Amino acid sequence: VLVSAAAGAVGSTVAQLAKAKGCRVIGVAGGPDKVAWLRDLGLDEVIDRREGDLLRQVRRAAPDGVDVYFDNVGGEHLEAAIGALSTFGRVAMCGAIAQYNSTEPPAAPRNLALAIGKGLTLRGFIVGQYPELVAEYHSRAPRWLAEGRLVADETFRDGLDAAPQAFMDLLDGANMGKMLLRL
């Protein structure tokens, strides 16, 4: 399982849940602090997106290919994942933060045609679309939290005046885990 923005609130939860279910997990994050934190969480491989050629890094981390990609970013990250996905690989498209502030339509993924030959499945994912799984999550998550297999981190900004900068910091990936505004 490959997870983009793996040091964010959603990505870190997804990565940890995949580990708890017995998957081999590769996280992508930006910067040494996030990489170290993800390693501490027990991810099998961690990629620092700032170290260049993302596709090369993903292929090195998953030489046999990626079976599942959880996409929080879109753009270059989705393009790299498509290039590394195995035949019949699956993509859960949850976010596209690389595009949120774009004024032009995205050029990537330029390799989308690979989805045809590889038989890929790309599906939009919003947690509220799966209400039938809430009870299962509520039965497992407390145990995983108690066992330390599920850990949450938070980044705080203080005061209402900090809200605009906190939002900009969130979009720039300056948070570890959930970005919160403390009033």
Secondary structure, 3 states (H helix, E strand, C coil): CEECCCCEHHHHHHHHHHHHCCCCCEEEECCHHHHHHHHHCCCCEEEEHHHCCHHHHHHHHCCCCEEEEEECCCHHHHHHHHHHEEEEEEEEECCCCCCCCCCCCCCCCCCCCHHHHHCCEEEECCHHHCHHHHHHHHHHHHHHHHHCCCCCCEEEEECHHHHHHHHHHHHHCCCCEEEEEEC
